[in-house]
Amino acid sequence: MSDTLDAIVVGLGAMGSNALAVLARRGKRVLGLDRFDPPHNFGSSHGGSRVIRLSYFEHPDYVPLLKRAYDAFDRLAQDSGETLRIENGLVMGGAPGNAVAAGMLRSARTHDLPVSALDGAELMRRYPQFTVPADWEVVFEARGGFVRPEATIRAALAAAARDGARIERETPIAAWGSDGRTAWVETARGRFEASALILAAGAWMPACTGTRQSGQNPLRLTPTRETLVWIDDEGDPDWHATRMPVWLFDRGNEPAVYGVPAFDLMGAPGGMKVGLHGSGGPVRPEQICEPVEPAIVRKTVQAMQERLRGAAGRRVTGACSCLYTMSKDGHFAVGLHPDHSNVAIAAGFSGHGFKFAPVIGEALADLAIGGETHLPIGFLAPGRLLKNGTF
């Protein structure tokens, strides 16, 4: 087809669906493509809940983006009539000197965020559901909580469609390219052209970003398969989000254990969701369809039982896999393609990206249409991950 589109968005998960919605809201002629039927269970944007927090231990530079994301989630919720963000508080930390609590406090000081530094004894006094050493160092953030990934993607795609976006589901791309003025994608449904292209294909980005000259995976991204486990809350009100915060405990050299308590919303999975952050090994993205490994489920349950009172004996009600797409430094890759000024990239969200989805979508829309953004994403530039600064 001729160049009748302003932008094409490849991948309609967390970032792509929001980018599509922003572009359509701005009156742009846009097409969104996904290899599956989003929201779906074949990536990293599912599982009923994803943690959201402001006092970001990974780096203080994320905090301004998070503040904008909080507002954007709430606007999307208001427009859609869906509850997307639940603010039930969050507690994170571990043994004395742990990097998680220290990083949260650093971000809180830098951006004047209200948090509370607690020891393990005070944590257990406030929340007797937990069992931790009395000298542990933890941080409580009242504005922490979780967002609903499937509901967020549904809301973003519905908004995009209402504003005129064309959405093609179950349409993987075979190839893409750009001459600097026009970008194009090849699919089984034909060739599509636009003034700009956004690549936000999750675990399929290693292949997506390659060229014939450089080969695949120039950003050196590594998809890993992680395991989510649900534990029966047995109707215990102390395991519900009205009484219990989201939690994550550092385990030193072992993957951190985290949990999201039960909550009551239509379509919400039952029970408490728990996981071991970053415990999975490298995979091809297609391997997400393989059965969950019972050994990982057992390790996850054991780690959870060590930190929650009354957890022993509660049955596993479900488990599934999700994909992290890890960058070399654990930070995102968001920006213009170094070789194509009309191609924007969103990749490498490393298991902590969903909470940024609306603001990353806004940044991608800016980049695709204007070639720049006022949002502070410079520290996430894709070029830092390239061996020679070019694809």
Helices and strands as residue ranges (DSSP letters): E 5-10, H 14-25, E 30-33, E 50-52, G 60-62, H 63-80, E 85-86, E 90-94, H 99-111, E 116-119, H 120-126, E 137-141, E 145-147, H 149-162, E 166-168, E 173-178, E 183-187, E 190-199, G 202-204, H 205-208, E 222-231, G 237-239, E 246-251, E 254-260, E 272-276, G 285-289, H 294-305, E 316-326, E 333-337, E 340-347, G 354-356, H 357-370, G 378-380, G 382-385
